[in-house]
Amino acid sequence: MVTAKKFVLVKHFEGEPKPDDLQIETEELPAIQDGEFLVEAEYLSVDPYMRPYSARFPVGITMIGSQVAKIIESKNQHFPVGSRIVGYLGWRSHTVVNLKNFQGSGVADAPPMLLPDMGNLSPSLGLGVLGMPGQTAYFGFLEICKPKAGETLVVTGAAGAVGSHVGQIGKIAGLKVIGIAGSDDKCQWITKELGFDHAINYKTQNVGVELKKLAPNGIDCYFDNVGGEISSTILYQMNTFGRVSVCGSISSYNADSSAYPKATVIQPAAVFGQLKIEGFLVTRWADRFLEGSVKNLQWIKEGKLKYRETITNGFENMFKAFAGMLKGENIGKAVVKA
Ligand SMILES: NC(=O)c1ccc[n+]([C@@H]2O[C@H](COP(=O)([O-])OP(=O)(O)OC[C@H]3O[C@@H](n4cnc5c(N)ncnc54)[C@H](OP(=O)(O)O)[C@@H]3O)[C@@H](O)[C@H]2O)c1
């Protein structure tokens, strides 16, 4: 008999998530049946979407999320003991997986899949640069911004999992890249190590003023991870026929939906600049994820795509890692090692 630990949502988040919004519980797992397998979480992801998406579910659910897990017992020949899967199993230490009646943890109900062989790379990358955030950067930027060499790209959330990746694809594509992030350390990392041309610390610098200096000829592509006033400011500095990929709006995730932060109206910028502003969910390109994985892996091997992880140790520290990520404590992908 295996005892699983899981985080249960006992109170919907209001404002910043609080430790007692979640509760650790234990659960005795049944013996596996034919076709099933038992996994043990190795790495668990903490992502911004968990904050707004969790409000869609009733209290009492296991907290939503994805993990890389090792198969420790199996009655399914396609999922042998010792191999790893990646999937939306929620914040749990052990799970019995039955692919026939699999119910995901709500975000993506796609069943878990075997983690491809990544050679010497850490399996945790299946949650980051070689997983969902990596696909988000690859498709969300290339398909919506349609970048051309010589253009100027601005990316917000620039030192995070998605943003740090987008900026590097921008450099690979021959663009001038300006990243906006929340600390000097983050700005140093993206310029000195990742090759961004410039960085702006939005907490200590005036984004509008700095952009006028750094992009005097205007901005062609904007990859928007944060929304709010920073995004309104950027839209007013875009060139005619600029393209905006709206990936997320983390600046509002802790706000009550009845009281979102006010930001400057954007329609004049959109109309007079004839901008294309398009939101997306990465699942739009699910049938092309193999292409994204292959390309991202190739760029890593070629040394063109660097990554960083902020790893928190211990399953019981999931909440700490989650709350820290929302506050900007992570550089690169925030992950928990169980
Ligand atoms: N559309 C999709 O399919 C899709 C898929 C994945 C992710 N996303 C979105 O992509 C964005 C980035 O996700 P990620 O996984 O890469 O997370 P991340 O950037 O690694 O982590 C979140 C970062 O957001 C920044 N942040 C927090 N509050 C902020 C605020 N008020 N203003 C500006 N920045 C703030 C923090 O960095 P600073 O120190 O710089 O503030 C923090 O490190 C999120 O909006 C997420 O929801 C969308």
The ligand as a Gaussian input file, in Angstrom:
#p B3LYP/6-31G(d) Opt

LIG

0 1
 N       -0.949000      31.679000     -23.132000
 C       -0.403000      30.533000     -22.744000
 O       -0.685000      29.458000     -23.266000
 C        0.621000      30.589000     -21.640000
 C        1.414000      29.468000     -21.337000
 C        2.405000      29.602000     -20.335000
 C        2.534000      30.804000     -19.653000
 N        1.726000      31.843000     -19.961000
 C        1.859000      33.135000     -19.296000
 O        3.178000      33.585000     -19.525000
 C        3.567000      34.451000     -18.469000
 C        4.928000      34.002000     -17.938000
 O        4.796000      32.682000     -17.413000
 P        6.073000      31.880000     -16.898000
 O        5.643000      30.493000     -16.653000
 O        7.207000      32.144000     -17.796000
 O        6.344000      32.555000     -15.478000
 P        7.672000      33.286000     -15.006000
 O        7.845000      34.487000     -15.882000
 O        8.773000      32.307000     -14.923000
 O        7.327000      33.731000     -13.521000
 C        6.458000      34.752000     -13.243000
 C        7.181000      36.116000     -13.258000
 O        6.216000      37.150000     -13.409000
 C        6.777000      38.353000     -12.966000
 N        5.759000      39.183000     -12.306000
 C        5.067000      38.910000     -11.178000
 N        4.235000      39.927000     -10.889000
 C        4.423000      40.860000     -11.853000
 C        3.863000      42.143000     -12.116000
 N        2.944000      42.691000     -11.300000
 N        4.295000      42.830000     -13.200000
 C        5.219000      42.309000     -14.016000
 N        5.798000      41.101000     -13.835000
 C        5.385000      40.386000     -12.761000
 C        7.897000      37.982000     -11.973000
 O        9.139000      38.440000     -12.505000
 P        9.644000      39.959000     -12.260000
 O       10.681000      39.867000     -11.190000
 O       10.209000      40.319000     -13.595000
 O        8.478000      40.782000     -11.839000
 C        7.866000      36.459000     -11.943000
 O        9.143000      35.900000     -11.862000
 C        2.460000      34.416000     -17.452000
 O        1.612000      35.530000     -17.660000
 C        1.722000      33.143000     -17.791000
 O        0.388000      33.157000     -17.366000
 C        0.754000      31.750000     -20.932000

